[in-house]
């Protein structure tokens, strides 16, 4: 019996429903049957099926709000389904609900199709079946087909490890030939940009789930999973996934569905002696989310299972996951808030001396444990799963090269592309209002190396050189990035000259360095590390005494409370994501609170900056779209 049958889903697997008669029995339209259900699991859903499905779902259920994330290279709309009870239609309503916002996407690689089908089934059962309970403490965002163009590029040889189940599947790349799971830092694809703008910055999900299928490994698990891997980021969210959430989900899936699931990885010899996990670089979306202080989970279905089982195991995993997050929603929200505050506190207390990794290597030997894998005899798999003892599990990474985390970065005004890329990720980038003398570290580039082979339309780059302490004069309007913000370690990873997956890697500084004669002379790297914060006479306020803002979200006005009376005059600034100061207000006397009037402000994410507090407070404002 499948998990769906055990769980009482209204359309369980293996029933192979033709549609209209059965639709009458279940009480929802035939358009809400997926293509696999209508074709005896011989075919997978196309974009046209998805469009019909989500439009019918919206028309049939008040729990559904439908948005468009973007339009693909081939001109197809990317739907985003928002499900909530009671319904919400804006991020502000979601924030005001106090519920946990979760984003689940399928089909990032067009041929890996079961996540897409599982999401369609789960949305239907939330709207009409017994899974509505999952909305009690959640706002759920679904993107069933992230790679629409790849999904519809059907072929018989796109996914040979799925062994003809289904017979036709899409291609890995998107319509432009890019691998969408290599876009976590550069954000250059249509889909990656849409994800950042329309989901991550707009709805700010605290949990990101990315559904994949393995590429042919013969371990013995129905599902393998991995948290976003820890590199330079704060360990709070990653440790929570590894130590709390994922072990519970693993046990629950086995209990309710009988599926063995385990950490994602592969082995390369038989019998298996070493089992290695994914690489830690943040070009992979889940890893990029981890360095952004979010919970992120990679889910990989076993390619050799039949199509219907792959869908079933996905749903078993997702339902178990959402049961856990639903019952721990308050705990998770507190965790994220504590993690973000911890990042800012680390920069305020240790920026300029703190060391973090910019290049990483595997921890080998790792942990010894037993591995479930398919048996091989005389070079042939028998179909039997057996346990292999004392396998070396390489799942963790450690720094191979360290660098100092500064208090801020500053770079020339002509590097507008670098500033724009940071802002696409939600980083606050400002500009110097006057010429400034800044003390820090300057990296001197002695050589720019570029790989000859093209990768994702780039010749990946590395820099050789060294740091020297120096004080530099910077003109007004130079870009300035204060690291006392929650995305500090993402900024660090992106801007460090020797990062193994930063903007140097993706050629964002090649033209600048070439124009300045790199490889013929030593060239100062254009991003300067500020190690000592200027304005030493400004008083620092202890974290426990820092101001708060309410309401948040807000429409017409926002109040800042617990203002420090020790600073006079005190200046409050409201800043947009482009770093522009929208409101600057000076407060004198002994006022402990101040209200900013913001009628008609564009809807979006803003920051409150108060002199002396050395931190930024994120707020959600506005009553109309930008």
KEROLO-704212 format. One record per residue: residue in three letters; x, y, z of N, C-alpha, C, O in turn. Coordinates in steps of 0.2 Angstrom, whole numbers, plus 5000, padded with zeros to 4 digits. Layout:
N
ALAXYZXYZXYZXYZ...
//
This chain:
626
UNK500449945000500050005000500450065000500950075004UNK500350114996500750174995500550225001500150215005UNK501050275002500950315008500250355007499950365011UNK500150375000499450414999498850375001498450395004UNK498950305000498350265002498250265010497750265013UNK498850255013498850255020498650315023498350315028UNK498850375020498650435023497950465021497750515023UNK497650425017496950435015496850495010496350525010UNK497350505006497250545000496750534996496550474995UNK496350584993495750564990495850534983495450504980UNK496550544980496650504974497350474975497850494974UNK497350414978497950374980498250344974497950334968UNK498950334974499250304968499050234967498750204971UNK499150214961499050144959498250134957498050084955UNK497850184958497150184956497050204948496550184945UNK497550244945497550254938496850284936496550254931UNK496650334939496050364937495950394930496450434929UNK495450384927495350414920495150484920495250524915UNK494750504925494550574926493850584928493650584933UNK493450594923492750624924492350584929492150614934UNK492250514928491850484933492150484940491750494945UNK492750474941493150474947493150544950493050554956UNK493150594946493150664948492450684952492450714957UNK491950654949491350664952491350634959491050654964UNK491650574960491650544966492050574972491850574977UNK492550604969493050644974492850714975493050744980UNK492450744971492150814972492550864969492450924971UNK493050854965493450904962493550894955493450844952UNK493650944951493650944943494150894941494650884944UNK494050874935494550824931495250864930495750824930UNK495250924929495850964928496350954934496950974933UNK496050934940496550934946496850864947497050844952UNK496750824941497150754941497750774937497750804932UNK498350754939498950764936498950714930498650664929UNK499450734925499550694919499750624921499450574918UNK500150614926500350544927499750504930499650444928UNK499250534934498650494936498250484930497850434930UNK498250524925497750514919498050464914497650444910UNK498750444915499050404909499350344912499850314909UNK499150324918499450264921500150274923500550224922UNK500350334924501050344926501550334920502150324921UNK501250344914501750334908501950404906502450404902UNK501650464908501850524906501850574911501550564917UNK502250624910502350684915502050744913501950754907UNK501850784918501450844916501950894912502550904914UNK501550934908501850984904501651054907501251054911UNK501951104904501751174906501051184905500751214910UNK500751164900500051174899499651134904499051164906UNK499851074906499451044912499551084918499051084922UNK500151104919500251144925499751214925499451224930UNK499751244920499351304919498551284921498251324924UNK498351234917497651214918497551194926497051214929UNK498051164929497951134936497951194940497451204944UNK498351244940498451294945497851344944497551374949UNK497651354938497051404937496451374940496051404943UNK496351304939495751274941495751274949495251274952UNK496351254952496451254959496251324962495851324967UNK496451384959496251444961495551454961495251484965UNK495251434955494551454954494051404959493551424961UNK494351354961493951304965494051314973493651284977UNK494651344975494751344982494951414984495351454981UNK494651434990494751504992495451504996495651564998UNK495751454997496351455000496951464996497551474998UNK496851474989497351484984497451554982496951584980UNK498051584982498151644979498751624973499151594975UNK498651654967499051644962499451704960499151754958UNK500151694959500551744956500951724951501051664950UNK501351764947501751744942502451774944502651824945UNK502951724944503651734946503951774941504451814942UNK503851754935504151784929503951744923503451704923UNK504351754917504151724911504851694908505351734908UNK504851634906505451594904505651624898505351664894UNK506251594896506551614889506151604883506151634878UNK505751544884505251524879504651554879504151544876UNK504551604884503951644884503351614888502751634887UNK503551564893503051534897503051564904503551574907UNK502451574907502351604913502551554919502451494918UNK502851574924503151534930502651544935502651604939UNK502151504937501651514942501951504949502351464950UNK501751544954501851534961501251534964500851574964UNK501151474968500451464971500551474979501051444982UNK500151514981500151534988499551504992499051524990UNK499651464997499151435000499151445008499651445011UNK498551475010498451495017497751485019497351485015UNK497651475026497051465029497051505036497351485041UNK496751565036496351605031496851625025497451635026UNK496551635019496951655013497351715014497151765018UNK497951725011498351785011498451805004498551754999UNK498551865002498651884995499351924995499551944989UNK499651945000500151985000500651965006500551935010UNK501351985005501851965010501651995016501851965022UNK501452055016501252095022500752055026500752055032UNK500252025023499751985026500051925029499851905035UNK500551895026500851835028501251845034501251815039UNK501651905034502051925040501551935046501751915052UNK501051975045500551995050500251925053500051935059UNK500151875049499851815052500251785057499951745061UNK500951795057501351765062501551685060501851655064UNK501251665055501451595053502051585049502351635047UNK502351525049502951515046502851505038502451475036UNK503251545034503251545027503751495024504351505026UNK503451455020503851395018503851395010503251405007UNK504351395007504351384999504651314997505151294999UNK504251284992504451224990504451224982503951244979UNK504951204979505051204972505151134969505551104972UNK504851124963505051064960505351074953505251134950UNK505651024950505851024943506351084941506351114936UNK506851094946507351134944507851114938508051154934UNK507851044938508151014932507550974929507250934931UNK507450994922506850984919506650904918506050894918UNK507150864919506950794918506850754925506650704925UNK506950794930506850764937506150784939506050834942UNK505650744937504950764937504550744943503950774943UNK504750704947504250674952504150734958503550734961UNK504650774959504450824964503950874961503450894965UNK503950884955503350924952502650894953502250924955UNK502650824951502050794952501850784959501250784961UNK502250774964502150774971501850834973501350834977UNK502150894971501850954973501150964971500750994974UNK500950944964500350954962499850914966499250944968UNK500050854968499550814972499450844979498950844981UNK500050864982499950894988499550954989499150964993UNK499651004984499251064984498451044983498051074987UNK498250994979497550974978497350944985496750954987UNK497750904988497550874995497450925000497050915005UNK497850975000497851035005497151065004496851085008UNK497051084997496351114996495751084997495251104999UNK495751014996495150974996495150915000494650885002UNK495750895002495750835006495950845013495850895016UNK496250795017496350795024497050835025497250825031UNK497350855021498050895022497950965023498451005024UNK497350995023497251065025497551085032497651135033UNK497551035036497851045043498551075042498851105047UNK498951065036499551085036499651165035500151195036UNK499051195034499051265034498951295041498951365041UNK498851255046498651285052499251335055499051395057UNK499851315054500451365056500851385050501451405051UNK500651375044501051385038500751435033500151435033UNK501151475030500951505023501451465018502051465019UNK501051425014501451385009501551415002501051424999UNK502151415000502251444993502451384989502951344991UNK502151374983502351314979502551344972502151374969UNK503151314969503251324962503351254959503951224960UNK502851224956502951154954503451144949503751094949UNK503451194944503951184939504451244939504151294936UNK504951244941505451304941505751304935505951364932UNK505951254931506251254925505751234919505751174917UNK505351284917504751264913505051244906504751194903UNK505551284903505751264897506051194896505951164892UNK506451184902506851114902506351064903506351004900UNK505751074907505251024908504951004901504750944900UNK504851054897504451034891504851014885504650994880UNK505551014886505950984881506050914881506550884883UNK505550874880505450804881505950764876506050784870UNK506250714879506650664875506650594878506550594884UNK506850544874506950484877507550464881507650424885UNK508050504879508750494882508950554887509550554889UNK508450594889508650644894508750614901509250644905UNK508450564903508550534910508550464909508150424911UNK509150434907509150364906509150324912508950264912UNK509350354918509350314924508650304927508550264932UNK508150344924507450334926507150274923506550254924UNK507550244918507350174915506650174912506250134913UNK506550234908505950234905505250244909504750234906UNK505350274915504750284919504850354922505150364927UNK504550404918504150394912504550384906505150394906UNK504250374900504550364894504950424892505450424889UNK504550484892504850544890504950594896504550594900UNK505550624896505650674902506050734899506350724893UNK506050794902506350854900507050844901507350794903UNK507450904899508150914899508350944905507950984909UNK508950934907509250964913509251044913509051074918UNK509551064908509651144907508951174906508451144904UNK508951244907508451284905508451304898508851274894UNK507951344896507951364889508551394886508651394880UNK508951424890509551454888510251414889510751434887UNK510051354891510651304892511051314898511551284899UNK510751344903511051354910510751294915510151274914UNK511151274919510951234925510751284931511151324933UNK510151284932509851324937510051314944510051364948UNK510351254945510651244952511351264952511751234956UNK511551314948512251344949512251414949512651454948UNK511651444951511451514950511451544957511151604957UNK511651514962511451544969511851604971511651644975UNK512451614967512851674969512751724963512551784964UNK512851704957512851754951512151774949512051834946UNK511551734950510951754949510851794942510651844941UNK511051754937511051774930510551744926510351774920UNK510151694928509651664924508951694925508851734930UNK508551694920507851724921507551694927507251724931UNK507651624928507251594934507551614940507251624945UNK508251614941508551634947508451704949508351714955UNK508451754944508251824946507451824948507351864953UNK507051784945506351784947506251754954505951784958UNK506651704956506651674962506851724968506551734973UNK507451764966507651814971507151864972507051884978UNK506951894967506451954967505751934970505551974974UNK505451884967504751874968504651824973504051824976UNK505151794976504951744981505451764987505151774993UNK506051764987506551774992506451844995506451845002UNK506551894991506451954994505751984995505652015000UNK505251954991504551974992504251944998503951975002UNK504251874998503951835003504351815009504151795014UNK505051815008505451795013505351735017505251735023UNK505351675013505251615016505751595021506351605019UNK505651565027506151545032506351475030506951455033UNK506051435026506251365024506151365017505651385014UNK506651335014506751335006506851255005507351225008UNK506451225001506451154999506551144992506151174988UNK507051114990507251104983507151034981507550994983UNK506751014976506550944975506950914968506850944963UNK507350864969507750844964507650764963507250734967UNK508050734958508050664957508850644956509150684953UNK509050594959509750574958509950554951509450544947UNK510550554950510850544943511050474942511450464937UNK510850424946511050354944511350314950511550254949UNK511550344955511850314961511350254963510750254962UNK511750194965511350134967511350124975511450064977UNK511350184979511250174986510550134987510150124982UNK510350124993509650084994509150134997508750105000UNK509150194996508650244999508150274994508350284989UNK507550274996507050304992507150374991506950404986UNK507350414997507550484997508150495000508350465005UNK508550534997509150565001509050635002508750674997UNK509350665007509250735008509850765011510350735013UNK509950835010510550875013510250935015509850975012UNK510550965021510351035023510851075019511351055016UNK510651135018511151185015511751185019511751185025UNK512351175016512951155019513251215022513251275019UNK513551215028513851265032514551285029515051235028UNK514651345027515351375025515451425029515551425035UNK515451495027515651545031515051575035515151615040UNK514451545034513851575038513851555045514251515048UNK513351575048513151565055512951495055512551475051UNK513151455060512951385061512251365063512051305063UNK511851415065511251405069510751365065510451315067UNK510651385059510051355055510351285052509951235052UNK510951275050511151215048511151165054510951105053UNK511451175059511451135065510751115067510651055069UNK510251155067509551145068509351085064508951035066UNK509451095057509251045052509550975054509250925054UNK510250975055510550915056510450875062510350815062UNK510250915067510250885074509450875076509350835081UNK509050915073508350915076507850895070507550845070UNK507750935065507250925060507350865056506950825056UNK507950855053508050805048508050735051507750685048UNK508350725057508250655060507550635062507350585061UNK507150685064506450675065506050655059505650605059UNK506150695054505850675047506050605045505650565042UNK506650595045506950525043506550465047506350425044UNK506450475053506150425057505350425055505050365055UNK505050475054504350485053504150455046503650415045UNK504650465041504450435034504550355035504150325032UNK505050335038505050265039504450235043504150185041UNK504250265048503650245052503050245048502650195048UNK502850295044502250305041502250275034501650255032UNK502750275031502750245024503250185022503150155017UNK503650175027504050115026504650125022505050085019UNK504850195020505350215016505950225020505950265024UNK506550195018507250215021507450275017507450275011UNK507650325021507950385018508550405022508650385028UNK508950445019509650455022509950515019509650545014UNK510550535021510850595019511150585012511250535010UNK511050635008511250635001511950625000512450655003UNK512150584995512850574993512850514988512350494985UNK513450494987513650434982514250404984514650424987UNK514350344981514950304981515150284974514850284970UNK515850274974516150264967516550204967516950194962UNK516450154971516750094971516350034974515850054978UNK516449974972516049924975516449864978516949844974UNK516349844984515849864988516049934991516649954991UNK515549974993515650044994516050055001515950025006UNK516550095000517050115006516950185008517050195014UNK516750225003516750295005516050325002515850304996UNK515650365006515050395003515150465004515150495010UNK515150504999515350574999514650614997514350604993UNK514550675001514050715000514150764995514650764991UNK513650814994513750864989514250914991514550924997UNK514450954986514951014987514651064991514051074991UNK515051104995514851154999514751224996514451275000UNK514951234990514951304987514251334987513751294985UNK514151394988513451424987513151444981512651474980UNK513551414975513151414969512551374969512151384965UNK512551324973512051274974511451314978511651344983UNK510851314976510351354979510251344987510251394990UNK510251284989510151264996510751295000510651315005UNK511351284997511951315001511951395001512151425006UNK511651424996511651494996511151515001511251575004UNK510551475002510051495007510351485014510151525019UNK510751435015511051425022511551485024511451505030UNK511951515019512351575021511951635022512151685024UNK511251635019510851685021510351675027509951715028UNK510551635031510251615038509551585037509151605041UNK509451555032508851515031508851445031509451415030UNK508351405033508351335033508251315026507851345022UNK508651265023508651245016508751175016509251145019UNK508351135012508451065011508451045004507951065000UNK508951005002508950974996508650904997508850865001UNK508150884992507850824992507950784986507850814980UNK508250724986508450684980508050624980508250574984UNK507650614975507250544975507750494971508150514967UNK507650434973508050384970507850364962507250344961UNK508250384958508050384951507850314948507350314944UNK508050254951507950194948507250164951506950114948UNK506950194955506250174957505750194952505850234948UNK505150154952504650174947504350244948504450264954UNK504150274943503850344943503350354949503450404953UNK502950304950502350314955502650314962502450344966UNK503150264963503550264970503850334971503950354977UNK504250354966504550414967504150474969504350514973UNK503550484966503050534968502850514975502850564979UNK502650454977502450434983502950454989502750484994UNK503550434988504050454993504150524994504350544999UNK504150564988504150634989503650664993503750704998UNK503050644992502450664996502550645004502350685008UNK502750585005502850565012503350605015503250625021UNK503850625012504450665014504150735016504250765021UNK503750765011503450835012502950835017502950885021UNK502550795018502050795023502350785030502150825035UNK502850745030503250735037503550795039503550825044UNK503950825034504250895035503850945037503950975042UNK503250955034502751005036502450995042502251035046UNK502350925044502150915051502550935056502450965061UNK503250925055503750955060503751025060503751055066UNK503851055054503851135054503251165057503251215060UNK502651135056502051165058502051155066501851205069UNK502251105069502251095076502851135080502851145086UNK503351155076503851195078503951265075504551285075UNK503451285073503451355069503751405073504151445071UNK503451415079503751475083504451465085504851515085UNK504651405086505351385088505851405082506351435083UNK505551385076505951405070506051475068506551505067UNK505451515069505551585069505951615074506351665072UNK505951595080506451615085507151605083507551645084UNK507251545080507951525078508251575073508751595073UNK507751585068508051635063508151705065508651735064UNK507751725070507851795072508451795077508851845076UNK508551745081509151735085509851735080510351765082UNK509751695075510351685071510551755067511151775067UNK510051785065510151855061510451905066510951935065UNK510151905072510451945078511151925079511551975081UNK511251865080511951835081512451855076513051875078UNK512251855070512751885064512951955065513451975065UNK512451995066512552065067512952075074513452125074UNK512852045079513252045085513952025084514352065087UNK514051975080514751955079515152005075515752025077UNK514852045070515152095066515252155071515852185071UNK514852175075514852225079515452215085515852265087UNK515452155087515952145092516652115090517152135093UNK516652085084517252055081517452075074517952045072UNK517052115071517252135064517952165064518052205068UNK518352145059519052175059519552125061520152135060UNK519352075065519752025068519551955067519951905067UNK518851945066518551885066518851845059518851875054UNK518951785060519151745054518651695052518351665056UNK518551695045518051645042518351615036518851645033UNK518151555034518351525028518151555021517551575021UNK518651555017518451575010518551525005518351524999UNK518851465007518951405003518851345008519051355014UNK518551295005518351235010518651175007518651165001UNK518751125011518951055010518551005014518351025019UNK518450945011518050895015518450875021519050875021UNK518050855026518350825032518350755031517950715031UNK519050725030519150655028519750635032520250665031UNK519650575036519050535036518550575040518550615044UNK517950545038517350575041517050525046517450505051UNK516450515046516150475051515950405049515750395043UNK516150355052516050285050515350265052515150275058UNK514950235047514250205048514150155043514550145039UNK513550125044513350075039512950105033512550155035UNK512950085027512650105022512250055018512449995018UNK511650075017511150035013511250045006511150095003UNK511349985002511549994995511249924991511249874995UNK511249934985511049874981511549824980512149844979UNK511449754981511949704980512149694973511749704968UNK512749684972513049664965513449594966513849584970UNK513249554961513549484961513749474953513349484949UNK514349454952514649444945514449504941514349494935UNK514549564944514449624940513749644938513649694935UNK513249604941512549624940512249634947512349604952UNK511749684947511349704953510849644953510549624949UNK510749624960510249574961509549594962509149554962UNK509549664964508849684966508749684973508249704976UNK509249654977509249654984509649704987510149724985UNK509349734993509749794996510049755002509749725006UNK510649775003511049755009511449805013511549855010UNK511649795019511949845023512749835022512949775023UNK513049885021513849885021514049915027513949975028UNK514449885031514749915037515349955037515749955032UNK515450005041516050045042516150085036516750085034UNK515650115033515850155027516050225029515750255034UNK516550255026516750325028516250375025516250385018UNK515950405029515450455027515750525027515950555032UNK515850555021516150625020515650675019515450685013UNK515350705024514750745023514950815026514450865025UNK515450835029515650895032516250925029516650895026UNK516350995029516851025026517151075032516851095036UNK517851095031518151135035518551185031518651175025UNK518751245034519051295030519751275027520151245031UNK519951285021520551275018520951335018521551335018UNK520651395018520951455018520551505022519851505021UNK520851545026520451595030520551665028521051675025UNK520051705030520151775028519851815034519451785038UNK520051875035519751915040519051945038519051975032UNK518551945042517951965041517952045043518052055049UNK517852085038517952165040517352185043516852155044UNK517352255045516752285047516352315041515752325042UNK516652325036516352355030516752345024517352325024UNK516452345018516852345012516652415008516152445009UNK517152435004517052495000517352484993517852454993UNK517052504988517352494981517052554977516652594978UNK517452564971517352624967516652624964516252574963UNK516452684963515752694960515652664953515052654951UNK516152654949516052624943515852554943515652524938UNK515952524949515752454949515052444951514852414956UNK514652474946513952474948513652404947513152384950UNK513952354943513652284942513752254949513352204950UNK514352264952514452224959513952254964513652214967UNK513752314964513252344969512552314967512252294972UNK512452314961511752284958511752214960511152194962UNK512252174960512152104961512052094969511652054971UNK512452134973512352124980511552144982511252114986UNK511352194979510652214980510152164978509652154981UNK510252134972509852074970509752024975509251994976UNK510252014980510251964985509851994991509751954996UNK509752054991509452094997509952125002509752145007UNK510552134999511052165003510952245003510752274998UNK511052275009510952345009511652375007512152365010UNK511652415001512252444999512152524999511652544996UNK512552555002512452635002513052664999513452624996UNK513152734999513652764996513952815001513552845005UNK514552835001514852875005514652945004514552974998UNK514352985009514153055008514653105007514553165005UNK515253085009515853135009516453095009516453035010UNK517053125006517653095006517853065013517753095018UNK518153005013518252975019518952935019519152915014UNK519252945025519952905026519752845030519552845035UNK519952785027519752725030520352675031520752675026UNK520352645037520852605038520652525038520152505040UNK521152485034520952415033521452375030522052385031UNK521252335025521652285021521552295014520952305012UNK522052305010522052305003522352245000522952225002UNK522052204996522252144992522652174986522352204982UNK523252154985523652164979523652104975523852054976UNK523352114969523252064964523952054960524152104956UNK524251994960524851984956524651944950525051944945UNK524151914950523951874944523151854944522851834949UNK522851864938522151844937522251774933522451774927UNK521951724935521951654932521151644929520751654933UNK521151624923520451604921520451534917520951524914UNK519951494919519951424916519851434909519451474907UNK520151384905520051384898519351364896519051384891UNK519151314900518451284898517851324901517951354906UNK517351334896516751374898516351334903516151274901UNK516151364908515651334913515151384914515251434917UNK514451364912513951414913514051474910513851534913UNK514351474904514551534900515051584904515051644902UNK515451554908515951594911516651554911516651494910UNK517151584911517851564912517951574920518251624921UNK517851524924517951534931518651564933519151544930UNK518651614937519251644939519451634946519051624950UNK520151644947520451644953520951704953521251724948UNK521151734959521651784960522251754964522151724969UNK522851784962523451774966523651834969523551894966UNK523851844975524151904978524151894986524151844988UNK524151954989524151954996523852024999523752074995UNK523752025005523452075009523952125012524452095014UNK523852185012524352235016523852275020523352305017UNK524052295026523752345030523852415027524452435025UNK523352455026523352525023522852565025522252545027UNK522952635025522352675026522252715019522752735016UNK521652715016521552735010521052795010520552795014UNK521052845005520652895005520152874999520252854994UNK519452885001518952864997518452924995518252965000UNK518352934989517952994987517252984989516952924990UNK516853034989516153034990515852994985516052994979UNK515252964986514852924982515152854981514852814977UNK515752834983516052764983515452724986515152734991UNK515452664984514952614987515252584993515852574994UNK514752584998514952565005514452515008513852525007UNK514752455010514352405012514552385019515052355021UNK514152405024514152395031513952325032513452305031UNK514452285036514252215037513852205043513652145044UNK513652255047513252245052512452235050512052275051UNK512352185046511752175043511652095043512252065043UNK511052065043511051995043511351955038511551895039UNK511451985032511751945026512551955026512851955021UNK512851975032513551985032513951935029514451945025UNK513851875030514251815028514151805021514651775018UNK513551815018513451815011513951865008514251855003UNK513851925010514251985007515051965008515351965003UNK515251935013515951915014516151865009516651865005UNK515751815008515851765003515851784996516251764991UNK515451834994515351864988515951914986516151914980UNK516251944991516652004989517451984991517852024989UNK517551934995518251914996518651894990518351854986UNK519251924989519551904983519751834981519851814976UNK519851794987520051724986519551674988519651624989UNK518851704988518351654989518251604984518451624978UNK518051544985518051494980517351494976517351454972UNK516951544978516351544974516051614975515451624976UNK516451664974516151734975516151764968516151734963UNK516051834968516051874962516651874958516651874952UNK517251864961517851854957517751784953517951784947UNK517551734956517451674952517051674946517251654941UNK516551724946516051724941516251784936515751814933UNK516851814937517151864932516851934933516951974928UNK516651954939516352014940516852074940516752134940UNK517552044941518052094942518552094936519052134936UNK518452044931518952034926519052094922519652114921UNK518552134920518652194916519052244919519452274917UNK518852254926519152304929519952294930520352334929UNK520052234932520752214933521152214926521752234926UNK520852194921521152194914521352264912521852284910UNK520852314913520952384911521452414915521752464913UNK521652384921522152414926522852374925523252394929UNK522852334920523552304918523652244922524252224923UNK523252204925523352144928523752094924523652094918UNK524152054927524652004924525252044920525652004918UNK525252114920525852144918526152184924526752204924UNK525752194929525952234935525452214941524952184940UNK525652234947525252224953524652274953524852334952UNK524052244954523452294954523152284960522952234962UNK522952344963522552344969521852314968521452334963UNK521652264972520952234971520452294972520552324978UNK519952304968519552364969519052364976518852414978UNK518952304979518552304985519052304991519452264992UNK518952364995519352375001519052355007518452355008UNK519452325011519152295018519252345023519852365025UNK518752365026518752415032518752375038518252345040UNK519352385042519352345048519252385054519052355059UNK519252445054519052495059518552535057518652575053UNK518052535061517452585060517652655061517852665066UNK517452695057517552765058517052795063516652765065UNK517252855065516852895070516852865077516352845079UNK517452855079517552825086517152855091517052825097UNK516952925090516652955096515952935096515652955101UNK515652905091514952885092514852825097515252775096UNK514452835101514352785107513952725104513552725100UNK514252665106513952595104513452575109513552575115UNK512852555107512252545112512352465113512352425108UNK512252435119512252365120511652335116511152365116UNK511752275114511252235110510552235114510052245111UNK510552225120509952225124509552285125508952285126UNK509952345123509652405123509452435117509252495116UNK509552395111509452425105508652435103508252405106UNK508552485099507752505098507452445095507652405092UNK506752455095506252405092505852445088505752505089UNK505452415083505052455079504352415079504352355079UNK503752455078503152425078502652475074502752535075UNK502152455071502052385069502452365063502752405060UNK502552305062503052275057502752215055502852155058UNK502452215049502352265044501952325046501552325050UNK502052375042501652435043501452465036501752455031UNK500952515037500752545030500852615030501152645026UNK500552655035500552725035501052765040501252815039UNK501252725045501652755050502052695054501752635054UNK502652715057502952665060503352695066503552755066UNK503352665072503552695078504252655080504252595080UNK504752695082505352665084505352685092505352735094UNK505452625096505352635103506052615106506552595103UNK506152635112506752625116507352655113507952625113UNK507252715111507852755108508352775114508152785119UNK508952775112509452785117509552865119509652905115UNK509352875125509352945127510052975128510153035129UNK510552935128511252955129511552985123512053015123UNK511252975117511453005111511053075109510453065108UNK511353125108510953185107511453235103511953255105UNK511253255097510553235093510653165091511153135089UNK510053125090510053065087509653065080509153105080UNK509953025076509653035069509352965067509752915067UNK508752965065508452905062508352905054508152955052UNK508552855051508552855044508152795041508252735044UNK507752805037507352745033507652745026507752785022UNK507952675025508352665019507952615015507752565018UNK507952625008507652565004508252515002508852525004UNK508052464998508552414997509052434992509652404991UNK509052494989509552524984510052564988510452594985UNK509952574995510352614999510152684999510552725002UNK509652704996509352774996509052785003508652755005UNK509252845006508952865012508252905010508252955007UNK507652875012507052895010506852945015506553005013UNK506952935022506752985027507352995032507652945034UNK507553055033508053065038507753115043507553165042UNK507753095050507453135055507853135061508153085064UNK508053205063508453215069507953215075507453255075UNK508153185080507753185087508153215092508753185093UNK507953265095508353295101507953285107507453265108UNK508353305113508053295119508053225122508553195120UNK507653215126507653145129507053095127506853055131UNK506953105121506353065118506552995118507152975115UNK506152945120506352875119505952835114506052785113UNK505552875110505152845105505052905100504952955101UNK504952885093504852925088504452895083504552835081UNK503952925080503552895074503652925068503752995067UNK503752885063503852915056503252905052502952845052UNK503052955049502452955044502652935037503152965035UNK502352875035502552855028501952845024501952785020UNK501452885023500952875019501152865011501552905009UNK500852815008500952805001501652784999501852784993UNK502052755004502652735002502652664998502152624999UNK503152654993503052594989503152534994503552534998UNK502752484992502852424996503452384995503752384989UNK503752365000504452325000504752325006504452335012UNK505352295006505752295012506252355013506552375008UNK506252375019506652435021507052425027506952375030UNK507552475028507952465034507952525038507952585036UNK507852525045507952575050508652575052508952525055UNK508952635051509652645054509652705059509352755057UNK509952695065509952745070510652755072511052705074UNK510952815072511652825074511752805081511352815085UNK512352765081512552745088512352665089512652635094UNK511852645085511652575087512052525083512052465084UNK512452545077512852495073512452435071512752385070UNK511852445070511452385067510852415063510652475063UNK510552375058510052385054509452345056509452285058UNK508852375056508252345058507752335051507652385048UNK507652275049507252265043506552275045506252245050UNK506152315040505452325041505152315034505452325029UNK504452295035504052285029503552335028503152345033UNK503552375023503152435023502852445016502952415011UNK502252485016501952505010501252475009501052425011UNK500852515005500152495004500052484996499552474994UNK500552494992500452484985501152454982501652464985UNK501052424976501652394973502152444970501952504968UNK502752424970503252464967503152464959503552494955
//
